[in-house]
Amino acid sequence: MINKVKTWADEFKAFAVRGNVIDMAVGIIIGASFGKIVDSLVNDIIMPPLGWIMGKVDFTNLYFTLPTKLDEIGAMPHYDSLEAAKSAGAVTINYGVFINTLISFTMVAFAVFLLIKAINKLKAAADKEAAEVAPATKVCPKCYSEININATRCPHCTSEI
């Protein structure tokens, strides 16, 4: 039983320190931070001017208030802000917050697209460089040793090439 636990622990250790897991963890941490930056960009930089252009609309305060009872459909209460509606316990559909979230998602998706595009371009350039590099060695047909590409005689078996 102890050997199985030790084997399992060794396998987990090998898995955890493998490059892919560490890269994934770093990606998640950077992604979370990037998400906060994009949220701030959308909520603090993009949405205020967009709301101003659309007639001084604050997208976070765009919502529908649902009636408290089904028989009161015509008499929906009005609140000055989403915060006031929530503090009063009203049931709301927050479509303005949803619009902010959609814009944030679109920006994150576009940024990831640009990042992947740049990475693919770098990979393609590296692959092209690797393909262009001529081999510096060849294999001796007699002893199968690796020798210099310009050699005319194998230094290992002395056969003529």
GUMI-937353 format. One record per atom (N, C-alpha, C): atom name; chain; residue in one letter; x, y, z. Coordinates in steps of 0.1 Angstrom, whole numbers, padded with zeros to 4 digits. Atoms other than C-alpha are relative to their C-alpha. Layout:
! GUMI-937353
- CA / A / A / X / Y / Z $
...
***
This chain:
! GUMI-937353
- N / A / M / 0008 / -0012 / 0000 $
- CA / A / M / 0000 / 0000 / 0000 $
- C / A / M / 0009 / 0013 / 0000 $
- N / A / I / -0009 / -0011 / -0001 $
- CA / A / I / 0028 / 0024 / 0009 $
- C / A / I / 0007 / 0002 / -0014 $
- N / A / N / -0007 / -0002 / 0013 $
- CA / A / N / 0046 / 0017 / -0024 $
- C / A / N / -0010 / 0006 / -0011 $
- N / A / K / 0009 / -0006 / 0009 $
- CA / A / K / 0014 / 0025 / -0043 $
- C / A / K / -0002 / 0015 / 0002 $
- N / A / V / 0001 / -0014 / -0003 $
- CA / A / V / 0011 / 0058 / -0025 $
- C / A / V / 0012 / 0008 / -0005 $
- N / A / K / -0012 / -0007 / 0004 $
- CA / A / K / 0047 / 0066 / -0032 $
- C / A / K / 0001 / 0001 / -0015 $
- N / A / T / 0001 / -0001 / 0015 $
- CA / A / T / 0043 / 0057 / -0069 $
- C / A / T / -0009 / 0010 / -0005 $
- N / A / W / 0010 / -0010 / 0004 $
- CA / A / W / 0012 / 0078 / -0071 $
- C / A / W / 0006 / 0014 / 0002 $
- N / A / A / -0005 / -0013 / -0003 $
- CA / A / A / 0030 / 0107 / -0054 $
- C / A / A / 0011 / 0004 / -0010 $
- N / A / D / -0010 / -0003 / 0010 $
- CA / A / D / 0060 / 0104 / -0078 $
- C / A / D / -0006 / 0003 / -0013 $
- N / A / E / 0006 / -0004 / 0013 $
- CA / A / E / 0037 / 0104 / -0108 $
- C / A / E / -0006 / 0014 / 0001 $
- N / A / F / 0005 / -0013 / -0001 $
- CA / A / F / 0019 / 0134 / -0095 $
- C / A / F / 0010 / 0011 / 0000 $
- N / A / K / -0011 / -0009 / 0000 $
- CA / A / K / 0052 / 0152 / -0089 $
- C / A / K / 0005 / 0002 / -0014 $
- N / A / A / -0005 / -0001 / 0014 $
- CA / A / A / 0063 / 0144 / -0124 $
- C / A / A / -0010 / 0008 / -0009 $
- N / A / F / 0010 / -0007 / 0008 $
- CA / A / F / 0030 / 0157 / -0138 $
- C / A / F / 0000 / 0015 / 0004 $
- N / A / A / 0001 / -0014 / -0004 $
- CA / A / A / 0030 / 0189 / -0117 $
- C / A / A / 0011 / 0009 / -0004 $
- N / A / V / -0011 / -0008 / 0004 $
- CA / A / V / 0064 / 0200 / -0126 $
- C / A / V / 0003 / 0000 / -0015 $
- N / A / R / -0002 / 0000 / 0015 $
- CA / A / R / 0061 / 0192 / -0163 $
- C / A / R / -0003 / 0014 / -0005 $
- N / A / G / 0001 / -0014 / 0005 $
- CA / A / G / 0063 / 0223 / -0184 $
- C / A / G / -0015 / 0004 / -0004 $
- N / A / N / 0013 / -0003 / 0004 $
- CA / A / N / 0027 / 0221 / -0197 $
- C / A / N / -0009 / 0005 / 0012 $
- N / A / V / 0008 / -0004 / -0012 $
- CA / A / V / 0011 / 0223 / -0162 $
- C / A / V / 0004 / 0014 / 0005 $
- N / A / I / -0005 / -0013 / -0005 $
- CA / A / I / 0033 / 0252 / -0152 $
- C / A / I / -0004 / 0011 / -0010 $
- N / A / D / 0004 / -0010 / 0010 $
- CA / A / D / 0026 / 0270 / -0185 $
- C / A / D / -0015 / 0003 / 0002 $
- N / A / M / 0014 / -0002 / -0001 $
- CA / A / M / -0011 / 0265 / -0180 $
- C / A / M / -0003 / 0008 / 0013 $
- N / A / A / 0003 / -0007 / -0012 $
- CA / A / A / -0010 / 0278 / -0144 $
- C / A / A / 0004 / 0015 / -0002 $
- N / A / V / -0004 / -0013 / 0003 $
- CA / A / V / 0009 / 0309 / -0156 $
- C / A / V / -0010 / 0007 / -0009 $
- N / A / G / 0010 / -0006 / 0009 $
- CA / A / G / -0016 / 0314 / -0184 $
- C / A / G / -0013 / 0003 / 0007 $
- N / A / I / 0012 / -0003 / -0007 $
- CA / A / I / -0045 / 0312 / -0160 $
- C / A / I / 0001 / 0012 / 0009 $
- N / A / I / -0002 / -0011 / -0009 $
- CA / A / I / -0030 / 0337 / -0136 $
- C / A / I / 0001 / 0013 / -0009 $
- N / A / I / -0001 / -0011 / 0009 $
- CA / A / I / -0021 / 0361 / -0165 $
- C / A / I / -0014 / 0003 / -0006 $
- N / A / G / 0013 / -0002 / 0006 $
- CA / A / G / -0056 / 0356 / -0180 $
- C / A / G / -0009 / 0006 / 0010 $
- N / A / A / 0008 / -0007 / -0010 $
- CA / A / A / -0073 / 0365 / -0147 $
- C / A / A / 0003 / 0015 / 0001 $
- N / A / S / -0004 / -0014 / -0001 $
- CA / A / S / -0053 / 0397 / -0145 $
- C / A / S / -0004 / 0007 / -0012 $
- N / A / F / 0004 / -0006 / 0012 $
- CA / A / F / -0059 / 0404 / -0181 $
- C / A / F / -0015 / 0003 / 0000 $
- N / A / G / 0014 / -0002 / -0001 $
- CA / A / G / -0096 / 0400 / -0175 $
- C / A / G / -0004 / 0012 / 0008 $
- N / A / K / 0002 / -0012 / -0008 $
- CA / A / K / -0095 / 0426 / -0148 $
- C / A / K / 0003 / 0013 / -0007 $
- N / A / I / -0004 / -0012 / 0008 $
- CA / A / I / -0077 / 0450 / -0171 $
- C / A / I / -0011 / 0003 / -0010 $
- N / A / V / 0011 / -0002 / 0010 $
- CA / A / V / -0103 / 0445 / -0198 $
- C / A / V / -0013 / 0005 / 0006 $
- N / A / D / 0013 / -0005 / -0007 $
- CA / A / D / -0132 / 0449 / -0174 $
- C / A / D / 0002 / 0015 / 0004 $
- N / A / S / -0002 / -0014 / -0003 $
- CA / A / S / -0117 / 0482 / -0162 $
- C / A / S / 0000 / 0009 / -0013 $
- N / A / L / 0000 / -0007 / 0013 $
- CA / A / L / -0111 / 0493 / -0198 $
- C / A / L / -0014 / 0002 / -0005 $
- N / A / V / 0014 / -0001 / 0004 $
- CA / A / V / -0147 / 0485 / -0207 $
- C / A / V / -0008 / 0009 / 0009 $
- N / A / N / 0009 / -0007 / -0010 $
- CA / A / N / -0164 / 0499 / -0175 $
- C / A / N / 0005 / 0014 / 0002 $
- N / A / D / -0005 / -0013 / -0003 $
- CA / A / D / -0141 / 0529 / -0170 $
- C / A / D / 0004 / 0009 / -0011 $
- N / A / I / -0005 / -0008 / 0011 $
- CA / A / I / -0129 / 0540 / -0204 $
- C / A / I / -0010 / 0000 / -0012 $
- N / A / I / 0008 / 0001 / 0012 $
- CA / A / I / -0152 / 0527 / -0232 $
- C / A / I / -0015 / 0003 / 0002 $
- N / A / M / 0015 / -0001 / -0002 $
- CA / A / M / -0187 / 0526 / -0217 $
- C / A / M / -0004 / 0015 / 0004 $
- N / A / P / 0004 / -0014 / -0003 $
- CA / A / P / -0188 / 0562 / -0202 $
- C / A / P / -0002 / 0009 / -0013 $
- N / A / P / 0002 / -0008 / 0012 $
- CA / A / P / -0182 / 0579 / -0236 $
- C / A / P / -0011 / -0005 / -0009 $
- N / A / L / 0010 / 0006 / 0008 $
- CA / A / L / -0204 / 0554 / -0254 $
- C / A / L / -0014 / 0004 / 0006 $
- N / A / G / 0012 / -0005 / -0006 $
- CA / A / G / -0232 / 0562 / -0229 $
- C / A / G / -0003 / 0014 / -0002 $
- N / A / W / 0002 / -0014 / 0002 $
- CA / A / W / -0226 / 0599 / -0232 $
- C / A / W / -0005 / 0003 / -0014 $
- N / A / I / 0004 / -0002 / 0014 $
- CA / A / I / -0229 / 0597 / -0270 $
- C / A / I / -0014 / -0005 / -0002 $
- N / A / M / 0014 / 0005 / 0001 $
- CA / A / M / -0261 / 0577 / -0266 $
- C / A / M / -0010 / 0008 / 0008 $
- N / A / G / 0010 / -0008 / -0008 $
- CA / A / G / -0277 / 0604 / -0245 $
- C / A / G / 0002 / -0001 / 0015 $
- N / A / K / -0003 / 0001 / -0014 $
- CA / A / K / -0259 / 0602 / -0212 $
- C / A / K / -0006 / -0012 / 0007 $
- N / A / V / 0005 / 0012 / -0005 $
- CA / A / V / -0269 / 0566 / -0206 $
- C / A / V / 0011 / -0008 / 0007 $
- N / A / D / -0009 / 0008 / -0008 $
- CA / A / D / -0252 / 0546 / -0179 $
- C / A / D / -0004 / -0015 / -0002 $
- N / A / F / 0004 / 0014 / 0004 $
- CA / A / F / -0252 / 0510 / -0192 $
- C / A / F / -0003 / -0009 / 0012 $
- N / A / T / 0002 / 0008 / -0012 $
- CA / A / T / -0249 / 0496 / -0157 $
- C / A / T / -0014 / 0002 / 0006 $
- N / A / N / 0013 / -0003 / -0005 $
- CA / A / N / -0283 / 0512 / -0149 $
- C / A / N / -0011 / -0003 / -0010 $
- N / A / L / 0010 / 0004 / 0009 $
- CA / A / L / -0301 / 0497 / -0178 $
- C / A / L / -0006 / -0013 / 0005 $
- N / A / Y / 0006 / 0013 / -0006 $
- CA / A / Y / -0326 / 0471 / -0164 $
- C / A / Y / -0015 / 0001 / -0001 $
- N / A / F / 0015 / 0001 / -0001 $
- CA / A / F / -0362 / 0460 / -0163 $
- C / A / F / -0003 / -0005 / 0014 $
- N / A / T / 0005 / 0005 / -0013 $
- CA / A / T / -0380 / 0456 / -0130 $
- C / A / T / -0012 / -0009 / -0003 $
- N / A / L / 0012 / 0009 / 0002 $
- CA / A / L / -0403 / 0426 / -0129 $
- C / A / L / -0009 / 0002 / 0012 $
- N / A / P / 0010 / -0002 / -0011 $
- CA / A / P / -0435 / 0428 / -0109 $
- C / A / P / 0002 / -0010 / 0011 $
- N / A / T / -0002 / 0009 / -0011 $
- CA / A / T / -0435 / 0412 / -0075 $
- C / A / T / -0010 / -0011 / 0000 $
- N / A / K / 0010 / 0010 / 0001 $
- CA / A / K / -0467 / 0393 / -0082 $
- C / A / K / -0005 / 0000 / -0014 $
- N / A / L / 0005 / 0001 / 0013 $
- CA / A / L / -0481 / 0380 / -0114 $
- C / A / L / -0012 / 0009 / -0003 $
- N / A / D / 0012 / -0008 / 0002 $
- CA / A / D / -0514 / 0399 / -0110 $
- C / A / D / 0003 / 0015 / 0000 $
- N / A / E / -0004 / -0015 / 0000 $
- CA / A / E / -0495 / 0433 / -0108 $
- C / A / E / 0008 / 0003 / -0012 $
- N / A / I / -0009 / -0002 / 0012 $
- CA / A / I / -0480 / 0432 / -0143 $
- C / A / I / -0001 / 0014 / -0005 $
- N / A / G / 0001 / -0013 / 0005 $
- CA / A / G / -0493 / 0466 / -0152 $
- C / A / G / 0007 / 0011 / 0009 $
- N / A / A / -0005 / -0010 / -0010 $
- CA / A / A / -0480 / 0483 / -0120 $
- C / A / A / 0014 / -0004 / 0004 $
- N / A / M / -0014 / 0003 / -0003 $
- CA / A / M / -0442 / 0478 / -0121 $
- C / A / M / 0006 / 0012 / 0008 $
- N / A / P / -0006 / -0011 / -0007 $
- CA / A / P / -0424 / 0499 / -0095 $
- C / A / P / 0012 / 0005 / -0007 $
- N / A / H / -0011 / -0007 / 0007 $
- CA / A / H / -0398 / 0524 / -0107 $
- C / A / H / 0011 / 0003 / 0011 $
- N / A / Y / -0012 / -0003 / -0009 $
- CA / A / Y / -0363 / 0528 / -0091 $
- C / A / Y / 0009 / 0009 / -0007 $
- N / A / D / -0010 / -0009 / 0007 $
- CA / A / D / -0337 / 0555 / -0098 $
- C / A / D / 0012 / -0007 / -0005 $
- N / A / S / -0012 / 0007 / 0005 $
- CA / A / S / -0309 / 0530 / -0102 $
- C / A / S / -0001 / -0015 / 0003 $
- N / A / L / 0000 / 0015 / -0002 $
- CA / A / L / -0301 / 0493 / -0103 $
- C / A / L / 0003 / -0003 / 0014 $
- N / A / E / -0003 / 0002 / -0014 $
- CA / A / E / -0286 / 0496 / -0069 $
- C / A / E / -0012 / 0002 / 0009 $
- N / A / A / 0012 / -0003 / -0008 $
- CA / A / A / -0318 / 0511 / -0055 $
- C / A / A / -0010 / -0012 / -0001 $
- N / A / A / 0009 / 0011 / 0002 $
- CA / A / A / -0338 / 0483 / -0070 $
- C / A / A / 0004 / -0012 / 0007 $
- N / A / K / -0005 / 0012 / -0006 $
- CA / A / K / -0316 / 0456 / -0057 $
- C / A / K / -0001 / 0002 / 0016 $
- N / A / S / 0001 / -0002 / -0014 $
- CA / A / S / -0316 / 0471 / -0022 $
- C / A / S / -0014 / -0001 / 0005 $
- N / A / A / 0014 / 0002 / -0003 $
- CA / A / A / -0354 / 0472 / -0023 $
- C / A / A / -0005 / -0014 / -0001 $
- N / A / G / 0004 / 0014 / 0002 $
- CA / A / G / -0354 / 0435 / -0032 $
- C / A / G / -0008 / -0003 / -0012 $
- N / A / A / 0008 / 0002 / 0012 $
- CA / A / A / -0369 / 0440 / -0066 $
- C / A / A / 0007 / -0010 / -0009 $
- N / A / V / -0005 / 0010 / 0010 $
- CA / A / V / -0364 / 0413 / -0093 $
- C / A / V / 0003 / 0008 / -0013 $
- N / A / T / -0004 / -0008 / 0012 $
- CA / A / T / -0345 / 0429 / -0122 $
- C / A / T / 0006 / -0009 / -0011 $
- N / A / I / -0007 / 0005 / 0011 $
- CA / A / I / -0333 / 0419 / -0156 $
- C / A / I / 0010 / 0010 / -0004 $
- N / A / N / -0011 / -0010 / 0001 $
- CA / A / N / -0299 / 0437 / -0159 $
- C / A / N / 0006 / -0001 / -0014 $
- N / A / Y / -0006 / 0001 / 0014 $
- CA / A / Y / -0294 / 0440 / -0197 $
- C / A / Y / 0011 / 0010 / -0002 $
- N / A / G / -0011 / -0009 / 0001 $
- CA / A / G / -0270 / 0469 / -0193 $
- C / A / G / 0013 / -0006 / 0004 $
- N / A / V / -0012 / 0008 / -0004 $
- CA / A / V / -0246 / 0448 / -0173 $
- C / A / V / 0004 / -0011 / -0010 $
- N / A / F / -0002 / 0010 / 0010 $
- CA / A / F / -0250 / 0421 / -0199 $
- C / A / F / 0007 / 0006 / -0012 $
- N / A / I / -0007 / -0007 / 0011 $
- CA / A / I / -0240 / 0446 / -0226 $
- C / A / I / 0014 / 0002 / 0003 $
- N / A / N / -0014 / -0002 / -0005 $
- CA / A / N / -0209 / 0455 / -0206 $
- C / A / N / 0008 / -0013 / -0001 $
- N / A / T / -0006 / 0013 / 0000 $
- CA / A / T / -0201 / 0418 / -0203 $
- C / A / T / 0003 / -0005 / -0014 $
- N / A / L / -0002 / 0004 / 0014 $
- CA / A / L / -0205 / 0412 / -0240 $
- C / A / L / 0011 / 0008 / -0006 $
- N / A / I / -0011 / -0009 / 0006 $
- CA / A / I / -0182 / 0441 / -0249 $
- C / A / I / 0013 / -0005 / 0006 $
- N / A / S / -0012 / 0006 / -0006 $
- CA / A / S / -0156 / 0427 / -0224 $
- C / A / S / 0004 / -0013 / -0006 $
- N / A / F / -0003 / 0013 / 0006 $
- CA / A / F / -0159 / 0392 / -0238 $
- C / A / F / 0006 / 0002 / -0014 $
- N / A / T / -0004 / -0003 / 0014 $
- CA / A / T / -0155 / 0406 / -0274 $
- C / A / T / 0015 / 0005 / 0000 $
- N / A / M / -0013 / -0005 / -0001 $
- CA / A / M / -0124 / 0425 / -0264 $
- C / A / M / 0010 / -0010 / 0004 $
- N / A / V / -0009 / 0010 / -0004 $
- CA / A / V / -0108 / 0396 / -0246 $
- C / A / V / 0002 / -0010 / -0012 $
- N / A / A / -0001 / 0009 / 0012 $
- CA / A / A / -0116 / 0373 / -0276 $
- C / A / A / 0009 / 0006 / -0011 $
- N / A / F / -0008 / -0007 / 0010 $
- CA / A / F / -0101 / 0398 / -0300 $
- C / A / F / 0015 / 0000 / 0004 $
- N / A / A / -0014 / -0001 / -0005 $
- CA / A / A / -0069 / 0402 / -0278 $
- C / A / A / 0006 / -0014 / -0001 $
- N / A / V / -0006 / 0014 / 0001 $
- CA / A / V / -0065 / 0364 / -0276 $
- C / A / V / 0002 / -0004 / -0015 $
- N / A / F / -0002 / 0002 / 0014 $
- CA / A / F / -0070 / 0362 / -0314 $
- C / A / F / 0013 / 0006 / -0005 $
- N / A / L / -0012 / -0007 / 0004 $
- CA / A / L / -0042 / 0388 / -0319 $
- C / A / L / 0012 / -0007 / 0006 $
- N / A / L / -0011 / 0007 / -0007 $
- CA / A / L / -0020 / 0369 / -0294 $
- C / A / L / 0003 / -0013 / -0007 $
- N / A / I / -0002 / 0012 / 0007 $
- CA / A / I / -0025 / 0336 / -0311 $
- C / A / I / 0006 / 0002 / -0014 $
- N / A / K / -0005 / -0004 / 0013 $
- CA / A / K / -0019 / 0352 / -0345 $
- C / A / K / 0015 / 0003 / 0000 $
- N / A / A / -0014 / -0003 / -0002 $
- CA / A / A / 0014 / 0366 / -0333 $
- C / A / A / 0009 / -0012 / 0003 $
- N / A / I / -0007 / 0013 / -0003 $
- CA / A / I / 0025 / 0333 / -0318 $
- C / A / I / 0002 / -0009 / -0012 $
- N / A / N / -0001 / 0008 / 0012 $
- CA / A / N / 0017 / 0315 / -0350 $
- C / A / N / 0010 / 0005 / -0010 $
- N / A / K / -0010 / -0006 / 0009 $
- CA / A / K / 0037 / 0340 / -0370 $
- C / A / K / 0014 / -0002 / 0005 $
- N / A / L / -0014 / 0002 / -0005 $
- CA / A / L / 0067 / 0336 / -0347 $
- C / A / L / 0004 / -0015 / -0002 $
- N / A / K / -0003 / 0014 / 0002 $
- CA / A / K / 0064 / 0298 / -0349 $
- C / A / K / 0003 / -0003 / -0015 $
- N / A / A / -0003 / 0002 / 0014 $
- CA / A / A / 0062 / 0299 / -0387 $
- C / A / A / 0014 / 0005 / -0004 $
- N / A / A / -0013 / -0005 / 0003 $
- CA / A / A / 0093 / 0321 / -0388 $
- C / A / A / 0011 / -0009 / 0005 $
- N / A / A / -0010 / 0009 / -0006 $
- CA / A / A / 0112 / 0297 / -0365 $
- C / A / A / 0000 / -0013 / -0008 $
- N / A / D / 0000 / 0012 / 0009 $
- CA / A / D / 0101 / 0267 / -0386 $
- C / A / D / 0007 / 0002 / -0013 $
- N / A / K / -0006 / -0003 / 0012 $
- CA / A / K / 0112 / 0284 / -0417 $
- C / A / K / 0015 / 0001 / 0001 $
- N / A / E / -0014 / 0000 / -0003 $
- CA / A / E / 0146 / 0291 / -0402 $
- C / A / E / 0006 / -0013 / 0002 $
- N / A / A / -0005 / 0013 / -0003 $
- CA / A / A / 0150 / 0256 / -0390 $
- C / A / A / 0000 / -0008 / -0013 $
- N / A / A / 0000 / 0007 / 0013 $
- CA / A / A / 0141 / 0243 / -0425 $
- C / A / A / 0011 / 0005 / -0009 $
- N / A / E / -0010 / -0006 / 0009 $
- CA / A / E / 0166 / 0266 / -0442 $
- C / A / E / 0014 / -0004 / 0004 $
- N / A / V / -0014 / 0004 / -0004 $
- CA / A / V / 0196 / 0254 / -0421 $
- C / A / V / 0004 / -0013 / -0006 $
- N / A / A / -0004 / 0012 / 0007 $
- CA / A / A / 0215 / 0229 / -0441 $
- C / A / A / 0007 / -0009 / 0010 $
- N / A / P / -0006 / 0009 / -0010 $
- CA / A / P / 0227 / 0198 / -0423 $
- C / A / P / 0015 / 0001 / 0000 $
- N / A / A / -0014 / -0001 / -0001 $
- CA / A / A / 0262 / 0199 / -0410 $
- C / A / A / 0007 / -0014 / 0000 $
- N / A / T / -0006 / 0014 / -0001 $
- CA / A / T / 0267 / 0161 / -0408 $
- C / A / T / -0008 / -0009 / -0009 $
- N / A / K / 0007 / 0010 / 0007 $
- CA / A / K / 0259 / 0130 / -0427 $
- C / A / K / 0004 / -0014 / 0006 $
- N / A / V / -0002 / 0013 / -0006 $
- CA / A / V / 0259 / 0093 / -0419 $
- C / A / V / 0009 / -0008 / -0010 $
- N / A / C / -0008 / 0008 / 0008 $
- CA / A / C / 0287 / 0070 / -0431 $
- C / A / C / -0008 / -0013 / -0004 $
- N / A / P / 0007 / 0012 / 0005 $
- CA / A / P / 0272 / 0042 / -0453 $
- C / A / P / 0005 / -0013 / 0005 $
- N / A / K / -0006 / 0013 / -0004 $
- CA / A / K / 0296 / 0016 / -0440 $
- C / A / K / -0002 / -0003 / 0015 $
- N / A / C / 0001 / 0002 / -0014 $
- CA / A / C / 0297 / 0021 / -0402 $
- C / A / C / -0011 / 0008 / 0007 $
- N / A / Y / 0011 / -0008 / -0005 $
- CA / A / Y / 0267 / 0044 / -0398 $
- C / A / Y / 0004 / 0010 / 0011 $
- N / A / S / -0004 / -0010 / -0010 $
- CA / A / S / 0287 / 0069 / -0377 $
- C / A / S / -0003 / 0014 / -0007 $
- N / A / E / 0003 / -0013 / 0005 $
- CA / A / E / 0279 / 0106 / -0380 $
- C / A / E / 0013 / 0007 / -0003 $
- N / A / I / -0013 / -0007 / 0004 $
- CA / A / I / 0306 / 0125 / -0399 $
- C / A / I / -0004 / 0013 / -0006 $
- N / A / N / 0001 / -0013 / 0006 $
- CA / A / N / 0311 / 0160 / -0413 $
- C / A / N / -0005 / -0002 / -0014 $
- N / A / I / 0006 / 0001 / 0013 $
- CA / A / I / 0291 / 0167 / -0444 $
- C / A / I / 0011 / 0001 / -0012 $
- N / A / N / -0010 / -0001 / 0010 $
- CA / A / N / 0323 / 0176 / -0463 $
- C / A / N / 0011 / -0011 / 0000 $
- N / A / A / -0010 / 0011 / -0001 $
- CA / A / A / 0343 / 0145 / -0453 $
- C / A / A / -0001 / -0009 / -0013 $
- N / A / T / -0001 / 0010 / 0011 $
- CA / A / T / 0355 / 0122 / -0481 $
- C / A / T / 0004 / -0014 / 0005 $
- N / A / R / -0004 / 0013 / -0007 $
- CA / A / R / 0368 / 0095 / -0457 $
- C / A / R / -0006 / 0000 / 0014 $
- N / A / C / 0006 / 0001 / -0014 $
- CA / A / C / 0351 / 0083 / -0425 $
- C / A / C / 0011 / -0001 / 0010 $
- N / A / P / -0011 / 0000 / -0010 $
- CA / A / P / 0373 / 0090 / -0395 $
- C / A / P / -0001 / -0012 / 0010 $
- N / A / H / 0002 / 0011 / -0009 $
- CA / A / H / 0358 / 0060 / -0377 $
- C / A / H / 0004 / -0014 / -0006 $
- N / A / C / -0003 / 0013 / 0006 $
- CA / A / C / 0361 / 0031 / -0402 $
- C / A / C / 0010 / 0002 / -0012 $
- N / A / T / -0010 / -0004 / 0010 $
- CA / A / T / 0384 / 0049 / -0427 $
- C / A / T / -0005 / -0004 / -0014 $
- N / A / S / 0005 / 0003 / 0014 $
- CA / A / S / 0362 / 0039 / -0457 $
- C / A / S / -0002 / 0013 / -0008 $
- N / A / E / 0002 / -0012 / 0008 $
- CA / A / E / 0360 / 0062 / -0486 $
- C / A / E / -0015 / 0003 / -0003 $
- N / A / I / 0014 / -0004 / 0001 $
- CA / A / I / 0328 / 0081 / -0490 $
- C / A / I / -0002 / 0006 / -0014 $
***
